[in-house]
């Protein structure tokens, strides 16, 4: 599990958290995809939509399914521009840790923004919700869940 956690941190920082909306590959089915590979691991994040959006992250090791996470999110207020909101979100996502290799930290405050991430479970079976507040109003949320995949 430690190798998976280390890989997830690298993959998450190396894909959406760094490149975001403009680094992904656009596919024929109208989805967007980000891929990260290192040694025997491969990570794929594929999502549909912009606001709202739904997606899935999958990790393979030696071409065998290992781990996955589904998510659904939405900007719920026009109080702040989507550009500023997603820039703040990417800052939070760059702070992903091996202890919680799902999204960002439990809490991040910067200026008028507050990011909160509430998580239950561990890497084998988890669920969570992240919320971004701007000037104390909810402007964004994302729900996620996942765990280890036994493909045998």
C-alpha positions as CSV (number, residue, x, y, z in Angstrom):
1,X,0.0,0.0,0.0
2,X,2.9,2.4,0.7
3,X,4.0,2.2,-3.0
4,X,0.5,2.9,-4.2
5,X,0.1,5.9,-1.9
6,X,3.5,7.4,-3.1
7,X,2.5,6.8,-6.7
8,X,-1.0,8.4,-6.2
9,X,0.6,11.5,-4.8
10,X,2.9,11.8,-7.8
11,X,0.2,11.1,-10.2
12,X,-2.3,13.6,-8.8
13,X,0.3,16.4,-8.5
14,X,1.6,15.5,-12.0
15,X,-1.8,15.7,-13.7
16,X,-4.8,17.9,-12.9
17,X,-3.2,19.7,-9.9
18,X,-0.4,21.0,-12.2
19,X,-2.0,21.1,-15.7
20,X,-5.7,21.3,-15.0
21,X,-8.3,22.1,-17.6
22,X,-5.8,22.5,-20.4
23,X,-3.4,19.6,-20.0
24,X,-5.9,16.8,-20.7
25,X,-6.5,14.9,-23.9
26,X,-10.0,15.4,-25.4
27,X,-11.5,12.1,-26.5
28,X,-14.2,11.2,-29.1
29,X,-16.8,10.5,-26.4
30,X,-16.5,14.1,-25.1
31,X,-14.5,13.1,-22.1
32,X,-11.2,14.5,-21.0
33,X,-8.3,12.3,-19.9
34,X,-5.1,12.7,-18.0
35,X,-2.6,9.9,-17.8
36,X,0.5,9.4,-15.5
37,X,2.8,6.4,-15.7
38,X,5.8,5.4,-13.6
39,X,7.6,2.1,-13.5
40,X,4.9,-0.6,-13.1
41,X,2.1,1.8,-12.2
42,X,-0.4,3.6,-14.5
43,X,-2.9,6.3,-13.5
44,X,-5.8,7.5,-15.6
45,X,-8.2,10.3,-14.7
46,X,-11.1,10.5,-17.1
47,X,-14.0,13.0,-16.7
48,X,-17.1,14.4,-18.4
49,X,-18.5,17.8,-18.3
50,X,-17.3,21.1,-16.9
51,X,-20.0,22.3,-14.5
52,X,-21.2,19.9,-13.3
53,X,-18.7,17.1,-14.0
54,X,-18.3,13.5,-13.2
55,X,-15.2,11.3,-13.4
56,X,-13.1,8.3,-12.5
57,X,-9.5,7.7,-11.5
58,X,-8.1,4.3,-12.0
59,X,-4.7,2.8,-11.1
60,X,-3.2,-0.3,-12.6
61,X,0.0,-2.1,-11.5
62,X,1.6,-4.4,-14.1
63,X,-1.5,-4.0,-16.2
64,X,-3.8,-5.3,-13.4
65,X,-6.5,-3.1,-11.9
66,X,-5.5,-2.0,-8.4
67,X,-7.4,1.1,-7.2
68,X,-10.2,3.4,-8.2
69,X,-12.1,6.5,-7.3
70,X,-15.3,8.1,-8.7
71,X,-16.2,11.8,-8.2
72,X,-18.9,14.3,-9.0
73,X,-18.5,18.0,-8.5
74,X,-20.1,21.4,-9.3
75,X,-19.6,25.1,-9.0
76,X,-22.7,26.2,-7.1
77,X,-22.2,30.0,-7.1
78,X,-21.1,32.7,-9.5
79,X,-19.7,34.7,-6.5
80,X,-16.2,34.1,-7.8
81,X,-14.8,33.4,-11.3
82,X,-14.3,29.8,-12.2
83,X,-10.7,30.7,-13.1
84,X,-9.9,31.9,-9.6
85,X,-11.8,29.1,-8.1
86,X,-10.0,26.4,-10.0
87,X,-6.6,28.0,-9.4
88,X,-7.3,27.8,-5.7
89,X,-8.5,24.2,-6.0
90,X,-5.3,23.2,-7.8
91,X,-3.3,24.8,-5.0
92,X,-5.2,22.6,-2.5
93,X,-4.8,19.5,-4.7
94,X,-1.0,20.0,-4.9
95,X,-1.1,19.4,-1.1
96,X,-2.2,15.8,-1.4
97,X,-0.4,13.6,1.1
98,X,0.4,9.9,1.4
99,X,-1.7,9.7,4.5
100,X,-4.8,10.9,2.5
101,X,-4.0,10.3,-1.2
102,X,-7.4,11.2,-2.4
103,X,-7.8,15.0,-2.9
104,X,-6.3,18.0,-1.0
105,X,-5.6,18.6,2.7
106,X,-8.3,18.6,5.4
107,X,-8.3,22.4,5.4
108,X,-6.6,25.2,3.5
109,X,-7.3,28.9,4.0
110,X,-6.0,31.6,1.6
111,X,-7.4,35.1,1.4
112,X,-11.2,34.9,0.9
113,X,-11.0,31.1,0.1
114,X,-11.4,28.2,2.4
115,X,-11.0,24.6,1.3
116,X,-12.4,21.8,3.5
117,X,-12.0,18.0,2.8
118,X,-13.9,15.6,5.0
119,X,-12.8,11.9,4.6
120,X,-14.0,8.6,6.0
121,X,-12.1,5.3,5.6
122,X,-8.7,4.6,4.2
123,X,-7.1,3.8,0.9
124,X,-8.8,0.4,0.7
125,X,-12.4,1.8,1.1
126,X,-13.1,5.5,1.5
127,X,-15.6,8.3,0.8
128,X,-15.3,12.1,1.1
129,X,-16.5,15.5,0.2
130,X,-14.6,18.6,-0.5
131,X,-16.1,22.1,-0.3
132,X,-14.7,25.5,-1.2
133,X,-16.0,28.6,0.4
134,X,-15.5,32.1,-0.9
135,X,-16.2,34.9,1.6
136,X,-17.9,32.3,3.8
137,X,-20.3,31.1,1.1
138,X,-20.2,27.7,-0.5
139,X,-19.1,28.1,-4.2
140,X,-18.0,24.6,-5.0
141,X,-18.4,21.0,-3.9
142,X,-17.1,17.5,-4.9
143,X,-18.1,14.1,-3.6
144,X,-15.9,11.1,-4.1
145,X,-15.5,7.5,-3.1
146,X,-13.4,4.5,-4.0
147,X,-10.9,1.9,-2.9
148,X,-8.9,-1.2,-3.7
149,X,-10.2,-3.1,-6.7
150,X,-9.9,-6.9,-6.6
151,X,-10.0,-7.9,-10.3
152,X,-9.4,-11.6,-9.8
